[in-house]
Amino acid sequence: MKTTHINFIGNRKIAMTFSGILMVIAIVSLAVRGLQMGIDFTGGTLIEVGYQQTADLAVLRKTLDESGFTNATVQNFGTSKDVLIRLKLQEGVNSADLSNKVLEAINKNTTTPASLRRVEFVGPQVGDDLATDGFLALLYSTVAILVYVAVRFEWKFSVGAIIATFHDVIVTLGVFSVFALEFDLTVLAAILALIGYSLNDTIVVYDRIRENFRKMRKTSTEDMMNIAVNDTLSRTIMISMTVFLVLVSLFFLGGEVIHNFSIALLFGVVFGTYSSIFIASPAALILGVSPEDLIVPEKEGAHLDGMP
């Protein structure tokens, strides 16, 4: 296979400027607009209803709006005849009364009434606990990455990996904030999966850089990094495209339940691949990593060990 000779590291200033703009947009949006939290985190009621024929979601949304159930999320669940209705927390109304009112509203003026399948209620305290635990999971995983890469490679590589991972997470969260997409537990799971994916890609590049550092000592650090990124490029593209095609299939065929999950991973895979090439290695280079950082020091008197 023909090896590419693209000057990725040489274009690091352009890439980092682009990433900086994306980060600023994401952080400003998160600070001003925040995330549109789902009922998993805010608390609310989930109602599943079934129809004898395909449900018209547009009509259902309009009916619920007219009946006073604003901001209700309506989506198919499993089949086109099953519908999931999510309602934000409403003070002074229990889930049983709320589900009866919703069923009465959607069955009014219709010849094909819906049947109630299940009702689930998530209290505000449970939602707060889920949000806290979820973001603690993000924090702990980030710290674990920092320690792992520092032990396996060198602290400058560790910081580079964290910067790349932080970049991927913030930009992906920024997408959800800018476009007001609902952030629920499935999206949080996607973010955690993204951290693992991004780190895996970065580790592969770092491994090749370490090999180059030990074999090509007369080559400049920037050139060695460029060679490493080019050597692993075909592998990175093949894996990224494979995952991307699976996620596109999930996005179009997986149904509304995992719609936002697919979106989070789609953007995550794109930015994770980008950051492993343009962010992780250049960040380590900026921090001053050199071949000497990865050369194992020779023990004093080691040459005498084999002598009689």
C-alpha positions in Angstrom: 0.0 0.0 0.0 1.3 3.4 -1.0 2.3 5.6 2.0 1.0 9.2 2.0 3.3 12.2 2.6 0.8 14.8 3.8 2.3 17.6 6.0 -0.3 17.3 8.9 2.0 18.6 11.6 3.2 21.5 9.4 -0.4 22.7 9.1 -1.0 22.5 12.8 -1.6 26.3 13.2 -4.4 26.3 10.7 -6.0 23.2 12.3 -5.7 24.6 15.8 -7.1 28.0 14.8 -10.1 26.1 13.3 -10.4 24.0 16.5 -10.2 27.1 18.6 -13.1 28.7 16.7 -15.2 25.6 17.2 -14.3 25.5 20.9 -15.2 29.1 21.4 -18.6 28.7 19.7 -19.3 25.5 21.7 -18.3 27.0 25.0 -20.3 30.2 24.4 -23.4 28.3 23.4 -23.1 26.0 26.4 -22.7 29.0 28.7 -25.6 31.0 27.2 -28.0 28.3 26.0 -26.9 25.3 27.9 -28.0 21.8 27.1 -31.6 20.8 26.5 -31.8 18.1 29.2 -34.2 15.2 28.7 -36.5 13.9 31.3 -33.8 11.4 32.4 -32.1 14.4 34.0 -34.9 17.0 34.6 -37.6 14.6 35.7 -40.9 14.0 34.0 -43.3 11.4 32.6 -42.9 8.9 29.8 -46.0 7.5 28.3 -46.1 4.7 25.7 -49.3 4.3 23.6 -50.1 1.9 20.7 -52.3 2.2 17.6 -53.9 -0.3 15.3 -52.4 1.5 12.3 -49.5 3.8 11.6 -49.6 6.8 13.9 -49.4 10.4 12.5 -46.8 12.0 14.7 -47.4 15.5 13.3 -51.1 15.3 14.2 -50.3 14.0 17.7 -47.9 16.9 18.4 -50.4 19.4 17.2 -53.2 17.8 19.4 -50.9 17.8 22.5 -50.0 21.4 21.9 -53.6 22.5 21.6 -54.4 20.5 24.8 -51.8 22.4 26.8 -49.1 19.8 26.7 -46.4 22.1 25.2 -42.9 20.9 24.6 -44.0 17.3 24.6 -41.6 15.0 22.7 -43.4 12.6 20.4 -41.6 9.8 18.6 -42.0 6.3 17.3 -40.9 3.5 19.6 -40.0 0.2 17.9 -42.7 0.3 15.1 -44.7 3.0 13.4 -47.7 1.9 15.4 -46.1 2.5 18.8 -45.6 6.0 20.1 -43.5 7.3 23.0 -44.6 10.6 24.6 -42.2 12.4 26.9 -43.5 15.2 29.1 -41.4 17.5 31.3 -42.0 17.6 35.0 -45.3 19.2 36.0 -45.9 20.4 39.6 -49.0 19.1 41.4 -49.9 16.5 38.8 -49.2 12.8 39.4 -48.2 10.4 36.6 -51.5 8.5 36.6 -53.7 11.6 36.2 -51.3 13.0 33.6 -51.3 9.8 31.5 -55.2 9.8 31.6 -55.3 13.4 30.5 -52.9 12.7 27.6 -54.8 9.6 26.5 -58.1 11.6 26.6 -56.5 14.4 24.6 -55.1 12.2 21.8 -58.2 10.1 21.5 -60.5 13.0 21.2 -62.0 13.4 17.7 -60.4 10.3 16.3 -61.8 7.1 15.0 -58.6 5.1 15.8 -58.1 5.5 19.5 -54.7 4.7 21.1 -54.3 2.2 23.9 -52.1 2.9 26.9 -49.1 0.6 27.2 -47.0 1.9 30.0 -46.3 5.0 32.1 -43.0 5.8 33.8 -42.2 8.7 36.1 -38.8 10.1 36.8 -38.7 12.4 39.8 -36.5 15.5 40.0 -34.2 14.1 42.6 -33.6 11.0 40.5 -32.9 13.3 37.5 -30.4 15.3 39.5 -28.7 12.2 40.7 -28.4 10.8 37.2 -27.0 14.1 36.0 -24.4 14.2 38.8 -23.4 10.6 38.4 -23.2 11.0 34.6 -20.9 13.9 34.6 -18.8 12.4 37.4 -18.3 9.4 35.1 -17.0 11.8 32.4 -14.6 13.3 35.0 -13.3 10.0 36.3 -12.8 8.6 32.8 -10.8 11.7 31.8 -8.6 11.4 34.9 -8.1 7.7 34.2 -7.0 8.5 30.6 -4.5 11.1 32.0 -2.9 8.5 34.3 -2.9 5.7 31.7 -1.2 7.7 29.0 1.3 9.3 31.4 2.3 5.8 32.6 2.4 4.2 29.1 4.1 7.0 27.3 5.1 10.4 28.8 3.3 13.2 30.6 3.5 15.5 27.5 1.7 12.8 25.4 -0.8 12.5 28.3 -1.6 16.2 28.2 -1.9 16.0 24.4 -4.4 13.1 24.6 -6.4 15.0 27.2 -6.5 18.1 25.1 -7.7 16.1 22.1 -10.3 14.2 24.1 -11.5 17.4 25.8 -11.8 19.0 22.3 -14.0 16.2 21.0 -16.3 16.2 24.0 -16.7 20.0 24.1 -17.4 20.3 20.4 -19.9 17.4 20.4 -21.7 19.0 23.4 -21.6 22.3 21.5 -23.4 20.7 18.6 -26.2 19.6 20.9 -26.3 23.1 22.5 -26.3 25.1 19.2 -29.0 22.9 17.5 -31.0 22.5 20.8 -30.9 18.7 20.5 -32.2 16.8 23.6 -29.4 15.5 25.9 -30.4 12.3 27.6 -28.8 9.1 29.0 -28.3 7.6 25.6 -26.3 10.8 24.5 -24.3 10.6 27.7 -23.5 7.0 26.9 -22.4 8.1 23.4 -20.1 10.8 24.9 -18.4 8.1 27.1 -18.0 5.9 24.1 -16.6 8.8 22.2 -13.9 9.3 24.8 -12.8 5.7 24.4 -12.9 5.9 20.6 -10.9 9.2 20.5 -8.3 7.8 22.9 -7.9 4.6 20.9 -7.1 6.5 17.8 -4.7 8.8 19.6 -2.9 5.8 21.2 -2.3 4.2 17.8 -0.6 7.4 16.5 1.4 7.8 19.8 2.6 4.2 19.5 4.0 4.8 16.1 5.6 8.1 17.2 7.3 6.2 20.0 8.6 3.6 17.5 9.9 6.4 15.3 11.6 8.1 18.2 13.6 5.0 18.9 14.5 4.2 15.3 14.9 7.6 13.6 17.0 9.6 16.1 18.6 11.8 13.5 15.2 12.9 12.1 13.5 16.0 13.6 10.6 15.5 16.0 8.2 17.2 13.6 9.2 15.0 10.7 9.0 11.8 12.9 5.4 12.8 14.0 4.4 13.5 10.4 5.7 10.0 9.3 3.8 8.4 12.2 0.5 10.1 11.3 0.9 9.2 7.6 1.8 5.6 8.5 -1.4 5.1 10.5 -3.6 7.2 8.2 -5.0 4.3 6.1 -5.8 2.4 9.3 -7.5 5.4 10.8 -9.6 6.1 7.7 -10.7 2.5 7.3 -11.8 2.2 10.9 -13.5 5.6 11.0 -15.4 5.0 7.7 -16.6 1.6 9.0 -17.9 3.1 12.2 -19.3 6.0 10.3 -21.3 3.9 7.9 -22.8 1.8 10.9 -23.8 5.1 12.6 -25.4 6.5 9.4 -27.4 3.3 9.2 -28.5 3.6 12.9 -29.4 7.3 12.3 -31.7 6.5 9.4 -33.0 3.1 10.4 -32.6 2.8 14.1 -35.7 4.9 15.0 -36.2 8.0 17.1 -35.1 6.3 20.4 -31.5 6.3 19.4 -31.6 9.2 17.0 -29.6 11.6 19.2 -27.3 8.8 20.3 -26.4 8.3 16.6 -25.9 12.1 16.1 -23.5 12.3 19.1 -21.4 9.4 17.8 -21.4 10.6 14.2 -20.0 14.0 15.2 -17.8 12.3 17.8 -16.2 9.9 15.2 -15.5 12.8 12.8 -14.0 15.0 15.5 -12.2 12.1 17.2 -10.5 11.2 13.9 -9.7 14.8 13.2 -8.2 15.4 16.7 -6.0 12.3 16.7 -4.3 13.7 13.6 -4.4 17.5 14.1 -4.7 18.0 17.8 -3.1 15.2 19.9 0.4 15.1 18.3 0.8 18.8 17.7 -0.2 19.5 21.3 2.6 17.1 22.5 5.0 18.8 20.1 4.1 22.3 21.4 4.8 21.0 24.9 8.3 20.1 23.8 8.2 16.3 23.6 11.5 14.9 22.1 13.0 11.5 21.5 15.0 11.8 24.7 11.7 11.7 26.7 11.0 8.1 25.5 14.6 6.6 25.5 15.0 4.2 28.3 18.0 5.2 30.3 20.8 2.7 30.4 21.7 1.4 33.9 25.2 2.2 35.1 27.4 -0.8 34.8 24.8 -2.7 32.6 27.6 -3.6 30.2 29.4 -5.5 32.9 26.4 -7.8 33.7 27.4 -10.4 31.2 31.1 -10.4 32.1 32.5 -13.3 34.2 
